[in-house]
């Protein structure tokens, strides 16, 4: 296994919005980008609205936003 794969899987437990390691939210910029990518994925039909809400919630926690 490549070192990058192992590092990505380790991050998935603490800094990712999805368990598969996608949509990182470990920094403010990545959290903002994750929200945008989740919205794009819903609009294109690649993701359900429920999944996007989970990603948005995780990103909002990082950004310090409340409902």
C-alpha positions in Angstrom: 0.0 0.0 0.0 1.3 3.4 -0.9 2.2 5.8 1.9 -0.4 8.3 0.7 -3.2 5.8 0.9 -2.3 4.9 4.5 -2.1 8.6 5.4 -5.5 9.3 3.7 -7.2 6.4 5.6 -5.8 7.7 8.9 -7.2 11.2 8.1 -10.6 9.7 7.3 -11.2 9.0 10.9 -10.7 12.6 12.1 -10.7 15.1 9.3 -13.0 13.8 6.6 -16.7 14.2 6.0 -17.1 10.9 4.3 -15.8 7.6 5.6 -14.2 6.7 2.3 -11.7 9.6 2.7 -13.4 12.1 0.3 -14.3 15.6 1.1 -11.6 16.5 3.6 -12.5 19.1 6.2 -9.3 19.4 8.2 -8.7 23.1 7.3 -11.1 26.0 6.7 -10.4 26.1 3.0 -11.0 22.4 2.6 -14.3 22.7 4.5 -15.5 25.4 2.2 -14.5 23.4 -0.8 -16.2 20.2 0.5 -19.5 22.1 0.8 -19.2 23.4 -2.7 -18.2 19.9 -4.1 -21.1 18.3 -2.3 -23.6 20.8 -3.7 -22.2 20.2 -7.2 -22.5 16.4 -6.7 -26.1 16.7 -5.7 -26.9 18.9 -8.7 -25.3 16.4 -11.1 -27.0 13.5 -9.5 -23.9 11.8 -8.1 -24.9 12.2 -4.5 -28.1 12.2 -2.4 -29.2 15.3 -0.6 -28.9 13.4 2.7 -25.2 12.7 2.1 -24.7 16.4 1.2 -26.3 17.5 4.5 -23.9 15.3 6.4 -21.0 16.8 4.6 -22.3 20.3 5.1 -22.8 19.7 8.8 -19.3 18.4 9.3 -17.9 21.4 7.3 -20.0 23.8 9.3 -18.6 22.4 12.6 -15.1 23.1 11.3 -16.1 26.6 10.2 -17.8 27.4 13.5 -21.2 28.0 11.9 -24.5 27.2 13.6 -27.7 26.4 11.9 
